């Protein structure tokens, strides 16, 4: 049995598409973690960034506050990205699917298909 967790926002259309996609591919009855109602701890965010190859892999530049704070006008360090993700869930790229300690963030069907092939169907 694979250890699976799906991090999402239920009102996010992209998250709902990703959930539907993995369910259509045979993954059912997995834990859903609403990142707004049940915020991730700093330790959980650090763990996810390790799975994703660094803070950049989990950090969302699409967050409204990213533009409001004019963060696009400068280079952010990993530590700054981590602090922002801990402070405000909207800086977390979503959805995030974790299977047995491996993760993928942001939904692009092509990449999720490859991720499932390598981490779920093996």
N, CA, C and O of each residue as an XYZ file, in Angstrom:
488
protein
N       0.842     -1.195      0.000
C       0.000      0.000      0.000
C       0.877      1.245      0.000
O       1.778      1.382      0.828
N       0.611      2.133     -0.917
C       1.377      3.368     -1.039
C       0.894      4.397     -0.010
O      -0.293      4.468      0.310
N       1.844      5.194      0.501
C       1.526      6.289      1.410
C       1.290      7.535      0.564
O       2.221      8.065     -0.042
N       0.037      8.004      0.524
C      -0.360      9.095     -0.369
C      -1.014     10.220      0.433
O      -1.846      9.970      1.305
N      -0.632     11.452      0.129
C      -1.316     12.624      0.678
C      -1.478     13.647     -0.441
O      -0.581     13.848     -1.259
N      -2.633     14.280     -0.454
C      -2.966     15.283     -1.463
C      -3.220     16.606     -0.735
O      -4.159     16.723      0.052
N      -2.372     17.594     -1.010
C      -2.489     18.927     -0.417
C      -3.195     19.818     -1.417
O      -2.796     19.899     -2.579
N      -4.263     20.498     -0.959
C      -5.069     21.256     -1.908
C      -5.912     22.322     -1.234
O      -5.924     22.463     -0.011
N      -6.614     23.067     -2.071
C      -7.675     23.971     -1.645
C      -8.929     23.489     -2.373
O      -8.955     23.488     -3.604
N      -9.973     23.078     -1.640
C     -11.171     22.532     -2.286
C     -11.835     23.480     -3.281
O     -12.485     23.021     -4.220
N     -11.685     24.793     -3.095
C     -12.306     25.751     -4.008
C     -11.452     26.066     -5.236
O     -11.878     26.828     -6.105
N     -10.271     25.497     -5.313
C      -9.349     25.733     -6.423
C      -9.700     24.789     -7.579
O      -9.660     23.569     -7.422
N     -10.040     25.354     -8.726
C     -10.447     24.518     -9.869
C      -9.307     23.617    -10.344
O      -9.546     22.477    -10.741
N      -8.090     24.110    -10.307
C      -6.944     23.286    -10.715
C      -6.769     22.112     -9.758
O      -6.472     20.997    -10.188
N      -6.952     22.358     -8.467
C      -6.849     21.281     -7.476
C      -7.929     20.226     -7.720
O      -7.663     19.028     -7.630
N      -9.140     20.674     -8.025
C     -10.233     19.722     -8.289
C      -9.944     18.900     -9.545
O     -10.235     17.704     -9.585
N      -9.376     19.534    -10.565
C      -8.996     18.800    -11.789
C      -7.963     17.731    -11.472
O      -8.069     16.599    -11.945
N      -6.969     18.085    -10.678
C      -5.913     17.135    -10.328
C      -6.473     15.978     -9.512
O      -6.108     14.825     -9.742
N      -7.352     16.271     -8.567
C      -7.974     15.219     -7.746
C      -8.768     14.272     -8.631
O      -8.665     13.052     -8.498
N      -9.551     14.832     -9.524
C     -10.332     14.020    -10.460
C      -9.410     13.159    -11.331
O      -9.693     11.987    -11.580
N      -8.323     13.746    -11.780
C      -7.361     13.030    -12.632
C      -6.802     11.803    -11.914
O      -6.796     10.707    -12.475
N      -6.336     11.977    -10.686
C      -5.730     10.820    -10.005
C      -6.786      9.777     -9.633
O      -6.493      8.582     -9.600
N      -8.008     10.223     -9.353
C      -9.079      9.261     -9.065
C      -9.423      8.449    -10.313
O      -9.660      7.244    -10.225
N      -9.449      9.103    -11.470
C      -9.695      8.390    -12.737
C      -8.592      7.377    -13.035
O      -8.806      6.408    -13.764
N      -7.407      7.613    -12.461
C      -6.279      6.705    -12.686
C      -6.111      5.700    -11.550
O      -5.035      5.132    -11.360
N      -7.185      5.491    -10.804
C      -7.217      4.402     -9.848
C      -6.767      4.709     -8.433
O      -6.713      3.806     -7.599
N      -6.444      5.959     -8.142
C      -6.023      6.309     -6.786
C      -7.247      6.864     -6.066
O      -7.789      7.908     -6.428
N      -7.662      6.135     -5.039
C      -8.860      6.549     -4.299
C      -8.607      6.426     -2.803
O      -7.656      5.778     -2.367
N      -9.484      7.066     -2.025
C      -9.428      6.968     -0.565
C      -8.078      7.395     -0.002
O      -7.481      6.688      0.809
N      -7.610      8.547     -0.436
C      -6.341      9.083      0.054
C      -6.629     10.308      0.918
O      -7.643     10.977      0.721
N      -5.746     10.608      1.874
C      -5.964     11.779      2.728
C      -5.887     13.079      1.935
O      -4.996     13.275      1.109
N      -6.847     13.959      2.211
C      -6.880     15.292      1.615
C      -6.519     16.288      2.706
O      -7.094     16.265      3.794
N      -5.575     17.150      2.413
C      -5.154     18.157      3.390
C      -5.464     19.531      2.821
O      -4.812     19.990      1.884
N      -6.468     20.181      3.398
C      -6.849     21.536      2.994
C      -5.816     22.482      3.613
O      -5.775     22.648      4.832
N      -4.989     23.096      2.777
C      -3.868     23.904      3.283
C      -4.319     25.233      3.889
O      -3.532     25.909      4.553
N      -5.569     25.608      3.667
C      -6.095     26.817      4.305
C      -6.648     26.474      5.688
O      -6.330     27.146      6.669
N      -7.472     25.433      5.766
C      -8.106     25.060      7.032
C      -7.153     24.353      7.984
O      -7.319     24.415      9.202
N      -6.165     23.688      7.426
C      -5.179     22.954      8.242
C      -3.776     23.328      7.754
O      -3.124     22.543      7.066
N      -3.314     24.542      8.114
C      -2.034     25.045      7.601
C      -0.863     24.093      7.877
O      -0.814     23.405      8.896
N       0.057     24.087      6.940
C       1.262     23.274      7.103
C       2.202     23.954      8.090
O       2.283     25.181      8.145
N       2.893     23.159      8.850
C       3.898     23.685      9.760
C       5.167     23.986      8.982
O       5.332     23.536      7.848
N       6.052     24.739      9.588
C       7.350     25.016      8.968
C       8.058     23.699      8.633
O       8.636     23.556      7.556
N       8.007     22.744      9.559
C       8.685     21.455      9.346
C       8.091     20.717      8.146
O       8.825     20.130      7.350
N       6.766     20.747      8.015
C       6.130     20.084      6.871
C       6.518     20.768      5.564
O       6.768     20.097      4.563
N       6.569     22.083      5.568
C       6.957     22.818      4.366
C       8.407     22.520      4.008
O       8.726     22.321      2.836
N       9.279     22.489      4.996
C      10.688     22.146      4.747
C      10.782     20.751      4.131
O      11.534     20.542      3.179
N      10.028     19.805      4.667
C      10.052     18.433      4.148
C       9.576     18.397      2.690
O      10.175     17.720      1.854
N       8.510     19.119      2.397
C       8.018     19.161      1.014
C       9.044     19.809      0.087
O       9.242     19.340     -1.034
N       9.695     20.873      0.535
C      10.698     21.516     -0.332
C      11.846     20.552     -0.625
O      12.393     20.558     -1.728
N      12.210     19.732      0.346
C      13.268     18.726      0.106
C      12.823     17.738     -0.965
O      13.604     17.381     -1.847
N      11.573     17.296     -0.889
C      11.043     16.346     -1.882
C      10.999     16.961     -3.275
O      11.128     16.260     -4.279
N      10.812     18.289     -3.327
C      10.645     18.986     -4.607
C      11.932     19.638     -5.116
O      11.914     20.359     -6.113
N      13.034     19.385     -4.435
C      14.319     19.889     -4.907
C      14.624     21.315     -4.507
O      15.486     21.950     -5.115
N      13.943     21.837     -3.503
C      14.217     23.190     -3.022
C      12.950     24.012     -2.899
O      11.880     23.608     -3.354
N      13.088     25.172     -2.276
C      11.941     26.047     -2.028
C      11.262     26.478     -3.333
O      10.041     26.628     -3.382
N      12.040     26.671     -4.361
C      11.510     27.093     -5.665
C      10.432     26.128     -6.165
O       9.473     26.551     -6.810
N      10.586     24.842     -5.870
C       9.635     23.836     -6.327
C       8.274     23.915     -5.671
O       7.300     23.386     -6.207
N       8.185     24.565     -4.524
C       6.925     24.660     -3.785
C       6.376     26.089     -3.756
O       5.217     26.305     -3.403
N       7.196     27.044     -4.121
C       6.810     28.453     -4.009
C       5.987     28.904     -5.212
O       6.376     28.690     -6.360
N       4.845     29.530     -4.935
C       3.979     30.021     -6.003
C       4.198     31.506     -6.249
O       4.022     32.337     -5.358
N       4.581     31.812     -7.464
C       4.723     33.213     -7.869
C       3.401     33.768     -8.397
O       3.335     34.920     -8.824
N       2.358     32.953     -8.368
C       1.039     33.388     -8.832
C       0.209     34.006     -7.711
O      -0.866     34.550     -7.964
N       0.694     33.927     -6.487
C      -0.043     34.481     -5.351
C      -0.254     35.981     -5.540
O       0.652     36.694     -5.972
N      -1.436     36.445     -5.220
C      -1.753     37.873     -5.339
C      -0.760     38.703     -4.521
O      -0.292     39.747     -4.977
N      -0.448     38.239     -3.328
C       0.474     38.989     -2.462
C       1.877     39.076     -3.067
O       2.632     39.989     -2.736
N       2.232     38.147     -3.940
C       3.541     38.178     -4.594
C       3.696     39.493     -5.364
O       4.737     40.147     -5.308
N       2.649     39.853     -6.071
C       2.672     41.107     -6.832
C       2.451     42.311     -5.916
O       3.105     43.342     -6.074
N       1.538     42.182     -4.965
C       1.260     43.285     -4.040
C       2.521     43.724     -3.295
O       2.762     44.916     -3.105
N       3.316     42.742     -2.877
C       4.548     43.037     -2.144
C       5.721     43.359     -3.075
O       6.841     43.597     -2.624
N       5.440     43.360     -4.393
C       6.452     43.645     -5.418
C       7.659     42.702     -5.328
O       8.800     43.094     -5.575
N       7.369     41.457     -4.969
C       8.439     40.462     -4.844
C       9.013     40.089     -6.206
O      10.136     39.594     -6.302
N       8.232     40.329     -7.258
C       8.709     40.046     -8.609
C       9.825     40.997     -9.037
O      10.475     40.778    -10.059
N      10.043     42.043     -8.261
C      11.067     43.031     -8.606
C      12.435     42.706     -8.005
O      13.393     43.460     -8.177
N      12.514     41.583     -7.303
C      13.805     41.217     -6.720
C      13.948     39.700     -6.630
O      12.982     38.954     -6.790
N      15.154     39.276     -6.376
C      15.457     37.852     -6.243
C      15.180     37.430     -4.798
O      15.645     38.073     -3.856
N      14.424     36.352     -4.633
C      14.136     35.843     -3.287
C      15.066     34.688     -2.952
O      15.332     33.829     -3.792
N      15.552     34.672     -1.732
C      16.371     33.539     -1.277
C      15.442     32.394     -0.878
O      14.245     32.604     -0.685
N      15.990     31.189     -0.756
C      15.207     30.045     -0.288
C      14.622     30.332      1.089
O      13.478     29.967      1.363
N      15.389     30.978      1.954
C      14.916     31.284      3.308
C      13.725     32.245      3.262
O      12.769     32.087      4.021
N      13.781     33.234      2.377
C      12.667     34.171      2.252
C      11.425     33.465      1.720
O      10.318     33.699      2.204
N      11.611     32.600      0.722
C      10.473     31.852      0.180
C       9.864     30.971      1.265
O       8.642     30.893      1.390
N      10.700     30.318      2.037
C      10.221     29.458      3.119
C       9.406     30.265      4.129
O       8.317     29.851      4.525
N       9.936     31.416      4.543
C       9.218     32.265      5.500
C       7.853     32.699      4.943
O       6.858     32.700      5.668
N       7.809     33.062      3.676
C       6.552     33.484      3.057
C       5.548     32.332      3.003
O       4.360     32.536      3.256
N       6.009     31.138      2.679
C       5.112     29.978      2.607
C       4.570     29.613      3.987
O       3.418     29.197      4.112
N       5.391     29.765      5.015
C       4.952     29.479      6.383
C       3.918     30.519      6.823
O       2.930     30.188      7.478
N       4.160     31.762      6.457
C       3.312     32.887      6.868
C       1.957     32.890      6.168
O       0.952     33.260      6.775
N       1.914     32.481      4.893
C       0.701     32.615      4.092
C       0.590     31.452      3.106
O       1.419     31.307      2.208
N      -0.445     30.624      3.286
C      -0.637     29.437      2.451
C      -0.748     29.763      0.963
O      -0.496     28.891      0.132
N      -1.117     30.995      0.605
C      -1.266     31.313     -0.812
C       0.071     31.297     -1.559
O       0.097     31.277     -2.789
N       1.174     31.306     -0.815
C       2.492     31.215     -1.455
C       2.883     29.767     -1.766
O       3.929     29.518     -2.366
N       2.040     28.818     -1.358
C       2.310     27.406     -1.649
C       1.768     27.061     -3.032
O       0.603     27.327     -3.328
N       2.601     26.474     -3.869
C       2.157     25.985     -5.163
C       1.176     24.849     -4.877
O       1.384     24.063     -3.952
N       0.130     24.765     -5.657
C      -0.839     23.717     -5.408
C      -1.462     23.244     -6.710
O      -1.462     23.948     -7.719
N      -1.987     22.041     -6.657
C      -1.964     21.082     -5.560
C      -0.600     20.417     -5.435
O       0.267     20.572     -6.296
N      -0.428     19.672     -4.343
C       0.783     18.886     -4.137
C       0.345     17.453     -3.879
O      -0.514     17.195     -3.036
N       0.938     16.538     -4.605
C       0.679     15.116     -4.417
C       1.959     14.473     -3.912
O       3.019     14.618     -4.520
N       1.855     13.757     -2.788
C       2.999     13.048     -2.224
C       2.688     11.560     -2.239
O       1.652     11.126     -1.737
N       3.586     10.794     -2.812
C       3.470      9.336     -2.835
C       4.796      8.771     -2.332
O       5.842      8.950     -2.955
N       4.729      8.096     -1.208
C       5.911      7.435     -0.633
C       7.144      8.335     -0.592
O       8.229      7.922     -1.000
N       6.981      9.557     -0.104
C       8.119     10.451      0.074
C       8.592     11.166     -1.177
O       9.630     11.829     -1.155
N       7.854     11.043     -2.256
C       8.159     11.777     -3.491
C       6.987     12.686     -3.786
O       5.835     12.313     -3.562
N       7.273     13.883     -4.288
C       6.204     14.871     -4.459
C       6.245     15.532     -5.826
O       7.276     15.599     -6.494
N       5.068     16.016     -6.207
C       4.919     16.853     -7.400
C       3.990     18.003     -7.007
O       3.008     17.797     -6.295
N       4.303     19.207     -7.472
C       3.511     20.391     -7.118
C       3.088     21.133     -8.379
O       3.831     21.193     -9.359
N       1.883     21.698     -8.340
C       1.333     22.357     -9.516
C       0.804     21.271    -10.440
O       1.402     20.199    -10.530
N      -0.282     21.519    -11.114
C      -0.896     20.474    -11.933
C      -0.721     20.721    -13.423
O      -1.235     21.687    -13.987
N       0.016     19.821    -14.030
C       0.127     19.731    -15.478
C      -0.024     18.256    -15.792
O       0.810     17.444    -15.393
N      -1.088     17.905    -16.507
C      -1.445     16.496    -16.714
C      -0.266     15.657    -17.206
O      -0.061     14.544    -16.722
N       0.493     16.161    -18.139
C       1.631     15.420    -18.689
C       2.618     15.026    -17.588
O       3.081     13.886    -17.540
N       2.934     15.972    -16.707
C       3.896     15.699    -15.638
C       3.306     14.780    -14.575
O       4.012     13.943    -14.013
N       2.014     14.933    -14.299
C       1.372     14.062    -13.309
C       1.291     12.639    -13.831
O       1.446     11.688    -13.065
N       1.053     12.484    -15.114
C       1.012     11.160    -15.718
C       2.365     10.459    -15.539
O       2.423      9.291    -15.154
N       3.430     11.175    -15.820
C       4.777     10.634    -15.666
C       5.073     10.340    -14.190
O       5.662      9.308    -13.869
N       4.669     11.238    -13.300
C       4.888     11.054    -11.866
C       4.179      9.796    -11.373
O       4.760      9.014    -10.620
N       2.932      9.593    -11.790
C       2.185      8.398    -11.386
C       2.839      7.137    -11.939
O       2.939      6.123    -11.249
N       3.275      7.212    -13.174
C       3.923      6.055    -13.797
C       5.174      5.637    -13.002
O       5.420      4.448    -12.799
N       5.946      6.616    -12.565
C       7.188      6.334    -11.865
C       6.996      6.020    -10.378
O       7.809      5.303     -9.793
N       5.934      6.545     -9.761
C       5.810      6.440     -8.312
C       4.598      5.686     -7.798
O       4.558      5.308     -6.627
N       3.613      5.462     -8.648
C       2.423      4.774     -8.165
C       2.271      3.385     -8.778
O       1.952      2.421     -8.083
N       2.499      3.294    -10.070
C       2.254      2.027    -10.759
C       3.402      1.036    -10.650
O       3.276     -0.108    -11.086
N       4.503      1.457    -10.081
C       5.676      0.568     -9.969
C       5.440     -0.520     -8.954
O       6.316     -1.356     -8.730
